[in-house]
Amino acid sequence: MTASFQMRVTSSPESLVEISRLILEAARGSDLDEREAFHLMMAADEACTNIIKYGRSGFIEIKCEVVDGKVEVEIRDDGAPFDPLKAPLPDTKAPLHRREVGGLGIYFIRSLTDDLRYERRGGKNVLTMAVSHDEDRGSEGRLKRSSNLDRQP
């Protein structure tokens, strides 16, 4: 089964509630459990918050697709070009007083999703993230794999 949900909102903090509702609605039609749906919503919320705070975009377009139980979220904006996959990962093993400020949001996005892609298309940033249900791994396994993120891409 395939389902698709879309919206275009202004790039403002008030739009985050609408975006979260859309993603949770899409997740209801998938095989994701509650925790996996929450992980996807949190990852999308973090990406959209970064667009609002730093991207100088006038709008955010969200497209959610449910295909065979997997939920894919595409986030588009017309802000400054930014590829979060090229951003350096934070040193999560360093003591807090020695860590650089910033970068944890992108780290969380990477650790909460199964697939993450970026491209600049038609003058827009396009970030695509996906979460699929895996009964063997469960949503706990997704967070456990975050230790693999300590390596640079």
C-alpha distance (Angstrom), angle and dihedral (degrees) to the residues before:
residue distance angle dihedral
M1 . . .
T2 3.79 . .
A3 3.81 124.7 .
S4 3.79 128.3 174.3
F5 3.81 132.0 -161.4
Q6 3.84 126.2 -177.1
M7 3.78 140.6 177.7
R8 3.77 141.5 165.9
V9 3.79 118.2 -148.5
T10 3.78 137.1 172.2
S11 3.77 114.8 -93.1
S12 3.81 95.9 -105.6
P13 3.81 136.7 117.0
E14 3.81 89.9 -110.8
S15 3.83 89.1 65.8
L16 3.81 93.5 62.2
V17 3.81 92.6 81.6
E18 3.82 91.5 54.0
I19 3.79 91.3 48.0
S20 3.81 92.2 50.0
R21 3.81 91.2 50.2
L22 3.81 91.5 51.6
I23 3.80 92.6 51.0
L24 3.80 93.3 47.0
E25 3.81 90.0 48.6
A26 3.80 89.8 53.1
A27 3.81 90.9 46.9
R28 3.81 91.1 54.9
G29 3.80 88.7 65.8
S30 3.78 93.3 52.6
D31 3.79 140.0 69.9
L32 3.81 92.3 -103.6
D33 3.76 115.8 124.2
E34 3.79 120.4 -133.6
R35 3.78 94.5 -92.2
E36 3.82 94.0 48.4
A37 3.82 90.3 49.5
F38 3.79 89.1 50.7
H39 3.83 90.9 50.9
L40 3.81 90.9 52.9
M41 3.80 91.8 47.2
M42 3.82 91.4 49.4
A43 3.81 92.7 48.6
A44 3.82 91.5 49.9
D45 3.80 91.2 45.2
E46 3.80 90.8 53.2
A47 3.82 92.4 48.2
C48 3.81 91.7 48.7
T49 3.81 92.0 45.9
N50 3.81 88.6 54.7
I51 3.81 90.2 50.8
I52 3.82 90.8 50.2
K53 3.82 94.7 46.1
Y54 3.80 101.6 38.8
G55 3.80 112.3 8.2
R56 3.82 102.2 75.5
S57 3.80 88.9 -141.1
G58 3.79 124.6 155.0
F59 3.79 94.7 -150.9
I60 3.78 145.8 13.4
E61 3.79 122.3 -143.2
I62 3.79 118.5 -159.4
K63 3.77 126.6 -167.4
C64 3.80 120.7 -178.1
E65 3.76 121.9 -170.2
V66 3.77 128.2 -174.5
V67 3.78 112.3 -157.2
D68 3.80 121.1 170.4
G69 3.79 91.4 -21.4
K70 3.83 95.4 -51.0
V71 3.81 118.7 115.9
E72 3.79 118.3 -145.3
V73 3.80 121.2 -171.8
E74 3.80 121.1 -163.2
I75 3.81 115.5 -164.9
R76 3.82 118.5 -166.6
D77 3.79 129.5 -176.1
D78 3.79 137.4 164.3
G79 3.79 95.2 -134.9
A80 3.78 130.7 117.7
P81 3.81 112.3 -48.5
F82 3.81 109.8 -92.8
D83 3.78 128.7 164.8
P84 3.81 107.3 -162.7
L85 3.80 90.3 -167.8
K86 3.81 89.4 67.1
A87 3.79 93.9 50.3
P88 3.80 112.9 109.1
L89 3.78 115.2 -104.1
P90 3.79 117.4 -118.4
D91 3.78 119.5 -109.0
T92 3.80 97.4 -111.8
K93 3.78 91.6 179.2
A94 3.82 95.3 59.0
P95 3.81 119.4 96.7
L96 3.81 111.7 -95.5
H97 3.81 94.0 -110.8
R98 3.84 90.1 57.7
R99 3.81 98.8 46.3
E100 3.78 124.1 107.5
V101 3.79 114.9 -114.5
G102 3.82 113.6 -107.6
G103 3.77 135.3 15.4
L104 3.80 98.4 92.7
G105 3.81 93.3 103.6
I106 3.78 92.5 59.6
Y107 3.80 89.0 44.5
F108 3.82 89.6 54.8
I109 3.80 92.0 48.0
R110 3.80 89.4 53.6
S111 3.79 93.2 47.2
L112 3.81 96.1 46.1
T113 3.81 97.3 51.2
D114 3.79 134.4 65.0
D115 3.80 95.3 -148.8
L116 3.80 130.2 23.6
R117 3.81 126.2 177.9
Y118 3.80 135.2 169.9
E119 3.76 133.4 -164.9
R120 3.78 137.2 160.5
R121 3.80 106.2 -128.1
G122 3.80 128.1 172.8
G123 3.80 93.1 -13.9
K124 3.81 91.9 -51.3
N125 3.77 135.5 108.3
V126 3.80 109.0 -122.1
L127 3.79 116.6 -165.8
T128 3.79 116.4 -179.7
M129 3.78 122.4 -169.2
A130 3.77 131.1 174.6
V131 3.77 139.9 -170.4
S132 3.77 124.4 -168.4
H133 3.77 129.8 -174.8
D134 3.76 117.4 -107.9
E135 3.79 113.8 -178.5
D136 3.80 92.7 -164.5
R137 3.78 94.4 51.2
G138 3.79 100.1 29.9
S139 3.77 120.9 -169.6
E140 3.81 91.3 -68.4
G141 3.80 89.9 67.9
R142 3.77 92.0 57.4
L143 3.79 91.0 61.7
K144 3.80 92.9 43.0
R145 3.80 90.4 57.1
S146 3.80 89.6 59.8
S147 3.80 88.0 91.3
N148 3.80 85.7 70.9
L149 3.80 87.9 62.9
D150 3.77 93.2 70.7
R151 3.80 87.6 86.9
Q152 3.78 117.5 81.5
P153 3.86 116.2 -114.0
